[in-house]
């Protein structure tokens, strides 16, 4: 039984997601206490409870404490089992109204257990696709998954319906094709220490159930602010239908060796130009850092690197408490060696000797 204190470090939902993923992969049961103790509304929110129930369904685990608001759960991993060919999960099934819980965070919780399962699996997730405090769909599709493909994980991901906060109502579908490479169920290592030159900035400005001119204003502002970078800028504008109103801009900085993503989300009373400024400010700061990995991608990559077979290395623009917390949780489950060069809130280099060849039990498997 792995005992996890959910209040450790940044004390958010990533503690829960990482622990669930690793429990599913290693077959080690876990008790997680003080769930989201560092948040204004502690305990399981709908998106977190959906993740708990989803991983339990994949693995046949037994649960205690799995309910809205719960600050402690017991996840008793079951024996390896063959996954279904298709799964569908909707945050509304556990939410008391609304469905804006992040489906991208739910997707990240399920991705690695299904990738290691040894068969192609289709997943449909319903809820919020572009909400605050989580990676928007554009980031998952154009930054996160392309990097994982370099480690041998092949996934097709599609946005079927937009879901902005607070209504949600979006849908993402994905086909997780499992792992490639010379060994079955093994992720390859990854080195990202030199990003190369900036080649292009692309993206889209989107409004849902709002006038298209708002998207035009976001796109125009971003073009004006980013012109100084001296590269091609291609930001399309879209007016889409959704369950509720919403607006946002999603920018991708394309370098020779890597990509980075930045976003700004609209809210009532916030001018379109300020939404664009939010995304542009983050993009400019990252560009000036000279690093190949943005701070959000770093804490998302350290987990697959810890599961890979071999030595991975990445240079990050800023070491965050979020990253340090994730490293702490990973160390509770697998014998990966993770060295961090640099202090919190500073640029740094993360070197990971993966534990891929040491994982001999998969709760989701082809048995």
C-alpha positions, 0 to 999 in steps of 0.5 A: 500500500502506497500512502500519499499525502495529497497536501504535499507540495502544490497540493493539487489534482496532479498528485491524484492523477499521477498516483492513479496512473502509477497505481494502474501501471504497477499494480500497487494499491494506494491511499491518498489523503488530504486530496487537493488540500492546497485548493480553495475547494478541497476534495474531489471535484467532478473531473477528479472523481470521473478520473478515479472512477475511469481508472478503476473501470480500466483496472478493476480496482476496488474503491473507497471514498470515491464521491464528490468532496471526498478528501481521502480515497483508497484505490485497491488495484486489481489483477491485470485485465484486458481493456475494452476496445472503446470507453466513454466518460462524461463529467456530467455523470458525477457532476451536480449540474454543468460539465466544464470539468477538464477532459484534457486532464482526464485524458492525461490520467487515462493515456499511459495506462491505455498506451501500455495495455497492448491494444488499440483503444478508442476513448470518448470524453465529454466535458470542458475542452477549453477551461482555466487551469488545465491544458486546452485541447489545442495544447494536447493535440499540437504540443503534448502528443507530438512529443510523446510520439517521439517516445513511441506512443501513437495517438490520434486525438480529435475535437468533436465539440467545443466546451468552454467554462462554465457550461462545458458540453464539449467532446474529445475522441481519441484512438490510443494506439499503444507503444512502438519500438523494439520492445513491447510496452516500452517507452523510448527515452527523450532528449530535449535540450536544444530547441533551435531557431523559431520558424513559425507562430500558428494558432487560432482565435475562437469564439463560441456563440459570440460575434466573430469580430471578437475572434478577429480582434484577438487575432489582430492583436496577437499579430501586432504584438508578435510581429517583432519576432520576425517569423511567419504568423498564421492565426486563423479565426473561427466562430463555432457552436457550443453548449455555451458562450466562450472565447479564447486564443491558442498559439503554437511557437514552432521551433526547429526541434520542439514546439510550445503552446500558449493560450488566453481564455475570455471571460465576461468583461475582459476585452478581446485584446487583453485575452490575446495579450495573456497568450502573447506575454507567456509566449514572449517570456518563453522565447526570451528564456531560450529553453526548449521546454515550457514549464507546463510541459516539463511536469507532464513529461517527467512521468513518461520519462520515468517510465521509459527505458533509458536516459532522458534529459530536458531543459526547462524555462522554469522549475515549478513546484508543480514539477517538484511535486510530481517528481516526489509522487513518481518516486513513491511508485517506481525506481526511476532516478530523477536529478534536477539541476536548478532551483525552484522558479529558475531555469533548469535541466531534468535528467531521468534514468527511466524504470521501463525495464523494471515494470513487470506488472501492469494492471491494464494488460493483454492477459 
